[in-house]
Amino acid sequence: MASWIVRLEFRRTTSILAVSRVRNAAMAVTWRSVETAAGANLVATRRLADTTSTRVLSEAARTVRWIQATNGSVGEPTAISVRPEDAPQQVPDLVTLAEIGKLLGVSRQRAQQLSRQPDFPRPLAKTGSGPLYALSDAENYYRVRQFRKGRDHPGDSPPDAGRQPGEEQI
């Protein structure tokens, strides 16, 4: 049997902040704040040792129920992931402002100007060479921008700008 990581992500609200302060020894949940393209979130993480995948899924559901029962106005998680502890975390494809500029058909300088707009994706990391963005966030921004410019195809609806990185639109 393997050890597993259960990760539950919630939008950062006063309700979820209140839940993050509640201690439950049986759950052993750790909390941390993360910034995403959609805004600030709180992530609840549990490590489950020596168990099966079926039991892990059951424990993930139990954890969500406990969080929601602790404060009824928490709502649904924005993301749930379960992985073996020894499996590497997935890292999204990353792009620079220069690459976003190419995607948008503008210069790096114009992409930098656009990055100051409130609807521009948030960087996932900042390096000495500049910020790094999730490619999926940049592509979503491009689709929204094209739609706003009227370059959409007839019958298209605007893409979901609130989609989480790595989440596919069906």
C-alpha positions as CSV (number, residue, x, y, z in Angstrom):
1,M,0.0,0.0,0.0
2,A,1.1,3.5,-0.8
3,S,1.0,6.9,0.9
4,W,-1.1,9.5,-0.7
5,I,-1.6,13.3,-0.8
6,V,-5.1,14.8,-0.9
7,R,-5.2,18.4,-2.0
8,L,-8.4,20.5,-1.8
9,E,-8.5,24.1,-3.0
10,F,-11.1,26.7,-2.0
11,R,-11.6,30.3,-2.9
12,R,-10.2,32.5,-0.1
13,T,-13.2,33.8,1.8
14,T,-13.8,34.7,5.5
15,S,-15.7,31.4,5.8
16,I,-12.8,29.2,4.6
17,L,-10.3,31.3,6.7
18,A,-12.4,30.5,9.8
19,V,-12.4,26.8,9.0
20,S,-8.6,26.8,8.5
21,R,-8.2,27.9,12.1
22,V,-10.2,24.9,13.4
23,R,-8.1,22.0,14.5
24,N,-9.3,18.4,14.1
25,A,-6.7,15.8,15.2
26,A,-8.6,13.1,13.3
27,M,-8.3,15.0,10.0
28,A,-4.7,16.3,10.3
29,V,-5.3,19.0,7.6
30,T,-2.6,21.5,6.9
31,W,-3.5,24.8,5.2
32,R,-1.7,27.3,3.0
33,S,-2.6,30.3,0.9
34,V,-1.8,30.3,-2.8
35,E,-2.2,32.8,-5.6
36,T,-3.8,31.6,-8.8
37,A,-4.9,33.3,-12.0
38,A,-8.4,33.5,-10.6
39,G,-7.3,35.1,-7.3
40,A,-6.3,34.0,-3.8
41,N,-7.2,30.5,-2.6
42,L,-6.6,28.4,0.5
43,V,-5.4,24.8,0.0
44,A,-6.1,22.1,2.5
45,T,-3.7,19.1,2.3
46,R,-3.8,15.7,4.0
47,R,-1.2,13.0,3.9
48,L,-2.6,9.5,4.2
49,A,-0.2,6.7,4.9
50,D,-0.4,3.0,3.9
51,T,-3.8,3.0,2.2
52,T,-5.5,2.1,-1.1
53,S,-6.7,4.5,-3.8
54,T,-10.3,3.6,-3.0
55,R,-9.8,4.6,0.7
56,V,-8.0,7.8,-0.3
57,L,-11.0,8.9,-2.4
58,S,-13.4,8.2,0.4
59,E,-11.1,10.2,2.8
60,A,-11.0,13.1,0.3
61,A,-14.8,13.2,0.3
62,R,-14.9,12.9,4.1
63,T,-12.5,15.9,4.4
64,V,-14.7,18.0,2.1
65,R,-17.8,17.1,4.2
66,W,-16.0,18.0,7.4
67,I,-14.9,21.4,6.0
68,Q,-18.4,22.2,4.8
69,A,-19.9,21.0,8.1
70,T,-17.5,23.2,10.1
71,N,-18.8,26.3,8.3
72,G,-21.9,25.8,6.0
73,S,-21.1,28.8,3.8
74,V,-17.7,27.5,2.6
75,G,-19.1,26.1,-0.7
76,E,-17.5,23.6,-3.0
77,P,-13.8,23.2,-3.6
78,T,-12.5,24.8,-6.8
79,A,-10.1,21.9,-7.3
80,I,-9.5,18.5,-5.8
81,S,-6.4,16.3,-6.5
82,V,-5.2,13.0,-5.2
83,R,-1.8,11.6,-6.0
84,P,0.7,9.1,-4.6
85,E,3.1,10.8,-2.3
86,D,6.1,9.7,-4.3
87,A,4.6,11.0,-7.6
88,P,5.9,14.3,-8.8
89,Q,3.6,17.3,-8.8
90,Q,2.6,18.4,-12.3
91,V,4.0,21.7,-13.3
92,P,2.1,23.6,-16.0
93,D,3.8,24.8,-19.2
94,L,5.3,28.2,-18.4
95,V,5.7,31.3,-20.7
96,T,7.4,34.7,-20.4
97,L,5.9,38.1,-21.2
98,A,7.8,37.9,-24.5
99,E,6.1,34.6,-25.4
100,I,2.8,36.0,-24.4
101,G,3.5,39.0,-26.7
102,K,4.1,36.6,-29.6
103,L,0.8,34.8,-28.8
104,L,-1.1,38.1,-28.7
105,G,0.7,39.5,-31.8
106,V,2.1,42.4,-29.8
107,S,5.6,43.4,-28.6
108,R,7.1,42.3,-25.3
109,Q,6.7,45.9,-24.1
110,R,3.0,45.9,-25.0
111,A,2.6,42.6,-23.2
112,Q,4.2,44.2,-20.2
113,Q,1.7,47.1,-20.4
114,L,-1.2,44.6,-20.6
115,S,0.2,42.7,-17.6
116,R,-0.8,45.7,-15.5
117,Q,-4.5,45.3,-16.4
118,P,-6.7,43.6,-13.8
119,D,-7.9,40.9,-16.2
120,F,-4.4,39.8,-17.1
121,P,-3.3,36.4,-15.7
122,R,-1.3,36.5,-12.5
123,P,2.3,35.2,-12.7
124,L,2.9,31.8,-11.2
125,A,6.5,32.7,-10.3
126,K,8.8,35.7,-10.5
127,T,12.4,35.2,-11.5
128,G,15.4,37.5,-12.0
129,S,14.5,37.3,-15.8
130,G,10.9,38.3,-15.2
131,P,7.6,36.8,-14.3
132,L,6.5,33.3,-15.5
133,Y,2.9,32.6,-16.5
134,A,0.9,29.4,-17.1
135,L,0.6,28.9,-20.8
136,S,-3.1,27.8,-20.3
137,D,-3.8,31.2,-18.6
138,A,-2.1,33.1,-21.4
139,E,-4.1,31.2,-24.0
140,N,-7.4,31.8,-22.2
141,Y,-6.5,35.5,-21.9
142,Y,-5.9,35.5,-25.7
143,R,-9.3,33.9,-26.4
144,V,-11.1,36.4,-24.1
145,R,-9.2,39.3,-25.8
146,Q,-10.1,38.0,-29.3
147,F,-13.7,37.7,-28.3
148,R,-13.8,41.2,-26.9
149,K,-12.3,42.5,-30.2
150,G,-15.0,40.8,-32.2
151,R,-12.7,38.3,-33.7
152,D,-14.8,35.3,-32.5
153,H,-16.5,32.9,-34.8
154,P,-20.3,33.2,-35.2
155,G,-22.1,31.3,-32.5
156,D,-19.1,31.3,-30.1
157,S,-19.6,32.3,-26.5
158,P,-16.9,33.9,-24.5
159,P,-14.6,31.4,-22.9
160,D,-14.7,30.9,-19.2
161,A,-12.1,33.4,-17.9
162,G,-12.3,31.9,-14.4
163,R,-11.0,28.5,-15.4
164,Q,-8.2,27.1,-13.2
165,P,-4.8,26.4,-14.7
166,G,-4.6,23.0,-16.2
167,E,-8.4,22.7,-16.3
168,E,-9.7,21.7,-19.7
169,Q,-12.8,23.3,-21.3
170,I,-15.2,20.6,-22.5
